């Protein structure tokens, strides 16, 4: 049981290290619902015909 706990702590630490030092724009803060997180909307096209 202790070995499993130690292995979990090591893997979790390595994952956090790689996420924070990766150099990319990776957010570990959860879901972001701000306007900056979405691409601009495409312009509306003509309505679809039936």
TALINPE-V351156 format. One line per field, one symbol per residue. ss: DSSP state (A for helix, B for strand, O for the rest). phi: phi as a letter, one per 30 degrees, with the letter a starting at -180 (. if undefined). burial: + if it has 24 or more other C-alpha atoms within 12 Angstrom, else -. A space follows every 50 residues. Layout:
ss=???
phi=???
burial=???
This chain:
ss=OAAAAAAAAAAAAAAAAAAAAOOOOOOOOOOOOOAAAOOOOOOOOOOOOO
phi=.dddddddddddddddddddcdiccccccjdccddddcddddddcdddcc
burial=--------------------------------------------------
